[in-house]
Amino acid sequence: MRLSDLNPGETGVITKILGHGAFRKRVMEMGFVKGREVTMILNAPLQDPIKFRLMDYEVSLRKSEAHLIEIISYDEWERHLEHELHIDVENGEENNHSVPHDKIINIALVGNPNCGKTSLFNIVSGAHEHVGNYAGVTVGAKSGTMKYKGYQFNIVDLPGTYSLSAYSPEELYVMRYLREETPDVIVNVVVASNLERNLYLTSELIDMNRSMVIALNMYDELEKNKSTLEYKQLGKMLGVPIVPTKAYTGWGIDNLLDTIIEVYELRNPDTRHIHIKLRTEIEDGVRQLVDSFKIDSTLSPKFSPRYLAIKMLEKDPEVERILKDYPNYHEWERIRNRANEKIERELGDDANAIIAAEKYGFIQGALAETLQNGKTETENSTKIIDTFVTNKLFGFPIFLLIMWLMFWATFQIGSYPMEWIEMFVGWLSGKLGESMADGPLKDLILDGIIGGVGGVIVFLPNILILYAFISFMEDSGYMARVAFIMDKLMHKMGLHGKSFIPLVMGFGCNVPAIMSTRIIESQSSRLITILINPFVSCSARIPIYVLLSGAFFPKYGAWIFTGLYILGVVVAVVTAKILRKFWFKRDETPFVMELPPYRIPTAKATVRNMWSKAKQYLQKMGGIILIASIFIWALSYFPHFNLEDIPQQYISEAISEMPPETVANHDSDELRELVVNEYQQSNSILGHIGKFVEPVMQPMDFGWKTCCSLLAGCAAKEVVVSTLGVLYVGDDDTELLADRLTKTSEITGHAPFNAASALAFMVFVLLYFPCIATVTAIVKETGSWKYGVFVILYNTMIAWILSFVVYRIAILFA
């Protein structure tokens, strides 16, 4: 509850002062401190400001200022005091699990991309967010909580950003979060081995005048290079306490948390507000703007006046947007323009360049007094590796070799644990089948649930192997090099070099890949990357490839995989060229991307990432795939027909049309059962849907059952396999399903698939409309449902055309 929420005559007790700098200091000096009672008296005639009674005197605050003071009711405060008396003397911990308001610290993790924020977040909050050694892994704010020494930390991991300007979506997001949420303490995570670049963001946070702690992360890299840093002295120079940490091991985390508490309680001796001194011409402009800001009593105290003044001189669009709503904006704009003209006239450059140079000059000076560089072993190792992986002769072959190795391992190595899971699922299905009485419930469990979900879960090892490779490329730093070597090629395609990272991430899942396009500064390149991402074959399609390539091309599985993925990339490239030529203007955004040093991924991080993906996959099994499997089973089961429901004439005609070998190998009862099963499927709700679509897919020799599986894929692509299992074998046995797809049908006399139609089917699955989750992500990230509709229609059209072409070519070699 905030002080601004009180009604006339109501009383509250102060628990926390938000805001920053001068505002926080001023109101605390006036008596607005923790535990003090405040009574709201009345609103001004225009409802702002508000009069309060505090310590037997009256004081007025604007609503925006009162909103920065947290309070609780008097009764809650009494309970809080009573709660503090009931402390377990033996271990010093509270008996009650609730945390008082004044013991809650809201923390924002802010830092450059690839600085280890998410690793720190995972250690502190116990979360399992993905950590990658390249920019843009954290594509949105992630929150977590922990309790420590009687305090509750509410921690938010903000996207990585190089500055607090409105240059990219990440920077804009971080800037708005710090303005609107006003966290109690900012933890600025910096890389110990790259201080000069990382401290530029620190300098902007200092301008904000917020309570802050610097986490000097990856401190072991500094030690490994035999460099020494007087971090305590540097902290005193910056007015911000510095705590060395190693986030991936947890070293230094307790010290960091203790320092956060000290800063929050205003007990830390190193905390002080400094002004980073700029050139006289800049300072004159800043001073004039600050003086003018202070005159306007309506200006929000959420940002310090100095920060706003500097950003206004830089013509930051977000600050411009904020200030435009104030009545004195035109006066501030006049002062800014006059100051900028003077700066350009006397210094020969614009304010942006001068301010950046001055801040880097301050950082260099501070590091010159506190940092002694040693040997840069990591840098030398990085140079040696880059000599090969970014070489124009070796770069592309190495990348293609890694891709082929990834697909080979996914198909070949994954086949062994796949068989083990398949055996277990088959054993479970057999045991349940023996113990259950015949009827709809047994059919539902065996054919719908186990047949659907069990037929998909066997592919979990393949998907985990794929994610292990992707995780290794991300964590090691190789993914950034891939973007580097692909930039020129991507630029010729009408894309940005950074577009390649979301495309490679699409091998895992298109949804986070589409979200990760936020790292692309160019709006047009970002939109094109989003629209072509579904052509990149995600892991959900792996079960289909494994099933059909194993059945029809067992000796060439890795080549089939590689060919499908390459085809998806080629279609994505052609689509990008078309979109750039006819829809979006030419992209002139420069390629600026950090190439982080190579790091050996820890087994813990890799296993944790694989477990995270496994958990997501298993949740998918128990969620959308389970529901879809039951739904598909119900559509194929109802209306339900028994032998007596089918006309005798139909049965006789159906048996007469069967292949002679079928009639010879079965008795009359078995033949009738075959007819009943076929009649049930073809006359079910699902059968009618499939037959309605079948004429469109007939040119590729796709039967109605195949069409049903494709339609079911809109929920999740794994459901394609489970639907085929329900319709063709009614079992979870993937080996039996593969055999059934290749063998001649006892009813129709021909196999459901041949090599040509199987290949065409895989091509269609690769390219046709994405799953619902991906379409939703596209609509959300683009801000328009039109792009979602475009992807559904365009992708399906391309899938039909190329599938038809592949079938016609393949049938020539059959």
Secondary structure in CASP SS format (residue, H / E / C, confidence):
PFRMAT SS
TARGET T0000
AUTHOR 0000-0000-0000
METHOD secondary structure of the structure
MODEL  1
M C 1.00
R E 1.00
L H 1.00
S H 1.00
D H 1.00
L C 1.00
N C 1.00
P C 1.00
G C 1.00
E C 1.00
T E 1.00
G E 1.00
V E 1.00
I E 1.00
T E 1.00
K E 1.00
I E 1.00
L C 1.00
G C 1.00
H C 1.00
G H 1.00
A H 1.00
F H 1.00
R H 1.00
K H 1.00
R H 1.00
V H 1.00
M H 1.00
E H 1.00
M C 1.00
G C 1.00
F C 1.00
V C 1.00
K C 1.00
G C 1.00
R C 1.00
E E 1.00
V E 1.00
T E 1.00
M E 1.00
I E 1.00
L E 1.00
N E 1.00
A C 1.00
P C 1.00
L C 1.00
Q C 1.00
D C 1.00
P C 1.00
I E 1.00
K E 1.00
F E 1.00
R E 1.00
L E 1.00
M C 1.00
D C 1.00
Y E 1.00
E E 1.00
V E 1.00
S E 1.00
L E 1.00
R C 1.00
K H 1.00
S H 1.00
E H 1.00
A H 1.00
H C 1.00
L C 1.00
I E 1.00
E E 1.00
I E 1.00
I E 1.00
S E 1.00
Y H 1.00
D H 1.00
E H 1.00
W H 1.00
E H 1.00
R H 1.00
H H 1.00
L H 1.00
E H 1.00
H H 1.00
E H 1.00
L H 1.00
H C 1.00
I E 1.00
D C 1.00
V C 1.00
E C 1.00
N C 1.00
G C 1.00
E C 1.00
E E 1.00
N C 1.00
N C 1.00
H C 1.00
S C 1.00
V C 1.00
P C 1.00
H H 1.00
D H 1.00
K H 1.00
I E 1.00
I E 1.00
N E 1.00
I E 1.00
A E 1.00
L E 1.00
V E 1.00
G E 1.00
N C 1.00
P C 1.00
N C 1.00
C C 1.00
G C 1.00
K H 1.00
T H 1.00
S H 1.00
L H 1.00
F H 1.00
N H 1.00
I H 1.00
V H 1.00
S H 1.00
G C 1.00
A C 1.00
H C 1.00
E C 1.00
H C 1.00
V C 1.00
G C 1.00
N C 1.00
Y C 1.00
A C 1.00
G C 1.00
V C 1.00
T C 1.00
V C 1.00
G C 1.00
A C 1.00
K E 1.00
S E 1.00
G E 1.00
T E 1.00
M E 1.00
K E 1.00
Y E 1.00
K C 1.00
G C 1.00
Y E 1.00
Q E 1.00
F E 1.00
N E 1.00
I E 1.00
V E 1.00
D E 1.00
L C 1.00
P C 1.00
G C 1.00
T C 1.00
Y C 1.00
S C 1.00
L C 1.00
S C 1.00
A C 1.00
Y C 1.00
S C 1.00
P H 1.00
E H 1.00
E H 1.00
L H 1.00
Y H 1.00
V H 1.00
M H 1.00
R H 1.00
Y H 1.00
L H 1.00
R H 1.00
E H 1.00
E H 1.00
T C 1.00
P C 1.00
D C 1.00
V E 1.00
I E 1.00
V E 1.00
N E 1.00
V E 1.00
V E 1.00
V E 1.00
A H 1.00
S H 1.00
N H 1.00
L H 1.00
E H 1.00
R H 1.00
N H 1.00
L H 1.00
Y H 1.00
L H 1.00
T H 1.00
S H 1.00
E H 1.00
L H 1.00
I H 1.00
D H 1.00
M H 1.00
N C 1.00
R C 1.00
S C 1.00
M E 1.00
V E 1.00
I E 1.00
A E 1.00
L E 1.00
N E 1.00
M C 1.00
Y H 1.00
D H 1.00
E H 1.00
L H 1.00
E H 1.00
K H 1.00
N C 1.00
K C 1.00
S C 1.00
T E 1.00
L E 1.00
E C 1.00
Y H 1.00
K H 1.00
Q H 1.00
L H 1.00
G H 1.00
K H 1.00
M H 1.00
L H 1.00
G C 1.00
V C 1.00
P C 1.00
I E 1.00
V E 1.00
P E 1.00
T C 1.00
K E 1.00
A C 1.00
Y C 1.00
T C 1.00
G C 1.00
W E 1.00
G C 1.00
I H 1.00
D H 1.00
N H 1.00
L H 1.00
L H 1.00
D H 1.00
T H 1.00
I H 1.00
I H 1.00
E H 1.00
V H 1.00
Y H 1.00
E C 1.00
L C 1.00
R C 1.00
N C 1.00
P C 1.00
D C 1.00
T C 1.00
R C 1.00
H C 1.00
I C 1.00
H C 1.00
I C 1.00
K C 1.00
L C 1.00
R C 1.00
T H 1.00
E H 1.00
I H 1.00
E H 1.00
D H 1.00
G H 1.00
V H 1.00
R H 1.00
Q H 1.00
L H 1.00
V H 1.00
D H 1.00
S H 1.00
F H 1.00
K H 1.00
I H 1.00
D C 1.00
S C 1.00
T C 1.00
L C 1.00
S C 1.00
P C 1.00
K C 1.00
F C 1.00
S C 1.00
P H 1.00
R H 1.00
Y H 1.00
L H 1.00
A H 1.00
I H 1.00
K H 1.00
M H 1.00
L H 1.00
E C 1.00
K C 1.00
D C 1.00
P H 1.00
E H 1.00
V H 1.00
E H 1.00
R H 1.00
I H 1.00
L H 1.00
K C 1.00
D C 1.00
Y C 1.00
P C 1.00
N C 1.00
Y H 1.00
H H 1.00
E H 1.00
W H 1.00
E H 1.00
R H 1.00
I H 1.00
R H 1.00
N H 1.00
R H 1.00
A H 1.00
N H 1.00
E H 1.00
K H 1.00
I H 1.00
E H 1.00
R H 1.00
E H 1.00
L H 1.00
G C 1.00
D C 1.00
D C 1.00
A H 1.00
N H 1.00
A H 1.00
I H 1.00
I H 1.00
A H 1.00
A H 1.00
E H 1.00
K H 1.00
Y H 1.00
G H 1.00
F H 1.00
I H 1.00
Q H 1.00
G H 1.00
A H 1.00
L H 1.00
A H 1.00
E H 1.00
T H 1.00
L E 1.00
Q E 1.00
N C 1.00
G C 1.00
K C 1.00
T C 1.00
E H 1.00
T H 1.00
E H 1.00
N H 1.00
S H 1.00
T H 1.00
K H 1.00
I H 1.00
I H 1.00
D H 1.00
T H 1.00
F H 1.00
V H 1.00
T C 1.00
N C 1.00
K C 1.00
L C 1.00
F C 1.00
G H 1.00
F H 1.00
P H 1.00
I H 1.00
F H 1.00
L H 1.00
L H 1.00
I H 1.00
M H 1.00
W H 1.00
L H 1.00
M H 1.00
F H 1.00
W H 1.00
A H 1.00
T H 1.00
F H 1.00
Q H 1.00
I H 1.00
G C 1.00
S H 1.00
Y H 1.00
P H 1.00
M H 1.00
E H 1.00
W H 1.00
I H 1.00
E H 1.00
M H 1.00
F H 1.00
V H 1.00
G H 1.00
W H 1.00
L H 1.00
S H 1.00
G H 1.00
K H 1.00
L H 1.00
G H 1.00
E H 1.00
S H 1.00
M C 1.00
A C 1.00
D C 1.00
G C 1.00
P H 1.00
L H 1.00
K H 1.00
D H 1.00
L H 1.00
I H 1.00
L H 1.00
D H 1.00
G H 1.00
I H 1.00
I H 1.00
G H 1.00
G H 1.00
V H 1.00
G H 1.00
G H 1.00
V H 1.00
I H 1.00
V C 1.00
F C 1.00
L H 1.00
P H 1.00
N H 1.00
I H 1.00
L H 1.00
I H 1.00
L H 1.00
Y H 1.00
A H 1.00
F H 1.00
I H 1.00
S H 1.00
F H 1.00
M H 1.00
E H 1.00
D H 1.00
S H 1.00
G C 1.00
Y H 1.00
M H 1.00
A H 1.00
R H 1.00
V H 1.00
A H 1.00
F H 1.00
I H 1.00
M H 1.00
D H 1.00
K H 1.00
L H 1.00
M H 1.00
H H 1.00
K H 1.00
M C 1.00
G C 1.00
L C 1.00
H C 1.00
G H 1.00
K H 1.00
S H 1.00
F H 1.00
I H 1.00
P H 1.00
L H 1.00
V H 1.00
M H 1.00
G C 1.00
F C 1.00
G C 1.00
C C 1.00
N H 1.00
V H 1.00
P H 1.00
A H 1.00
I H 1.00
M H 1.00
S H 1.00
T H 1.00
R H 1.00
I H 1.00
I C 1.00
E C 1.00
S C 1.00
Q H 1.00
S H 1.00
S H 1.00
R H 1.00
L H 1.00
I H 1.00
T H 1.00
I H 1.00
L H 1.00
I H 1.00
N H 1.00
P H 1.00
F H 1.00
V C 1.00
S C 1.00
C C 1.00
S H 1.00
A H 1.00
R H 1.00
I H 1.00
P H 1.00
I H 1.00
Y H 1.00
V H 1.00
L H 1.00
L H 1.00
S H 1.00
G H 1.00
A H 1.00
F H 1.00
F C 1.00
P H 1.00
K H 1.00
Y H 1.00
G H 1.00
A H 1.00
W H 1.00
I H 1.00
F H 1.00
T H 1.00
G H 1.00
L H 1.00
Y H 1.00
I H 1.00
L H 1.00
G H 1.00
V H 1.00
V H 1.00
V H 1.00
A H 1.00
V H 1.00
V H 1.00
T H 1.00
A H 1.00
K H 1.00
I H 1.00
L H 1.00
R H 1.00
K H 1.00
F H 1.00
W C 1.00
F C 1.00
K C 1.00
R C 1.00
D C 1.00
E C 1.00
T C 1.00
P C 1.00
F C 1.00
V C 1.00
M C 1.00
E C 1.00
L C 1.00
P C 1.00
P C 1.00
Y C 1.00
R C 1.00
I C 1.00
P C 1.00
T C 1.00
A H 1.00
K H 1.00
A H 1.00
T H 1.00
V H 1.00
R H 1.00
N H 1.00
M H 1.00
W H 1.00
S H 1.00
K H 1.00
A H 1.00
K H 1.00
Q H 1.00
Y H 1.00
L H 1.00
Q H 1.00
K H 1.00
M H 1.00
G H 1.00
G H 1.00
I H 1.00
I H 1.00
L H 1.00
I H 1.00
A H 1.00
S H 1.00
I H 1.00
F H 1.00
I H 1.00
W H 1.00
A H 1.00
L H 1.00
S H 1.00
Y H 1.00
F C 1.00
P C 1.00
H C 1.00
F C 1.00
N C 1.00
L H 1.00
E H 1.00
D H 1.00
I C 1.00
P C 1.00
Q H 1.00
Q H 1.00
Y H 1.00
I H 1.00
S H 1.00
E H 1.00
A H 1.00
I H 1.00
S H 1.00
E C 1.00
M C 1.00
P C 1.00
P H 1.00
E H 1.00
T H 1.00
V H 1.00
A H 1.00
N H 1.00
H C 1.00
D C 1.00
S H 1.00
D H 1.00
E H 1.00
L H 1.00
R H 1.00
E H 1.00
L H 1.00
V H 1.00
V H 1.00
N H 1.00
E H 1.00
Y H 1.00
Q H 1.00
Q H 1.00
S H 1.00
N H 1.00
S C 1.00
I H 1.00
L H 1.00
G H 1.00
H H 1.00
I H 1.00
G H 1.00
K H 1.00
F H 1.00
V H 1.00
E H 1.00
P H 1.00
V H 1.00
M H 1.00
Q H 1.00
P H 1.00
M H 1.00
D C 1.00
F C 1.00
G C 1.00
W H 1.00
K H 1.00
T H 1.00
C H 1.00
C H 1.00
S H 1.00
L H 1.00
L H 1.00
A H 1.00
G C 1.00
C C 1.00
A C 1.00
A C 1.00
K C 1.00
E C 1.00
V H 1.00
V H 1.00
V H 1.00
S H 1.00
T H 1.00
L H 1.00
G H 1.00
V H 1.00
L H 1.00
Y H 1.00
V C 1.00
G C 1.00
D C 1.00
D C 1.00
D C 1.00
T H 1.00
E H 1.00
L H 1.00
L H 1.00
A H 1.00
D H 1.00
R H 1.00
L H 1.00
T H 1.00
K C 1.00
T C 1.00
S C 1.00
E C 1.00
I C 1.00
T C 1.00
G C 1.00
H C 1.00
A C 1.00
P C 1.00
F C 1.00
N C 1.00
A H 1.00
A H 1.00
S H 1.00
A H 1.00
L H 1.00
A H 1.00
F H 1.00
M H 1.00
V H 1.00
F H 1.00
V H 1.00
L H 1.00
L H 1.00
Y C 1.00
F C 1.00
P C 1.00
C C 1.00
I H 1.00
A H 1.00
T H 1.00
V H 1.00
T H 1.00
A H 1.00
I H 1.00
V H 1.00
K H 1.00
E H 1.00
T H 1.00
G C 1.00
S C 1.00
W H 1.00
K H 1.00
Y H 1.00
G H 1.00
V H 1.00
F H 1.00
V H 1.00
I H 1.00
L H 1.00
Y H 1.00
N H 1.00
T H 1.00
M H 1.00
I H 1.00
A H 1.00
W H 1.00
I H 1.00
L H 1.00
S H 1.00
F H 1.00
V H 1.00
V H 1.00
Y H 1.00
R H 1.00
I H 1.00
A H 1.00
I H 1.00
L H 1.00
F C 1.00
A C 1.00
END
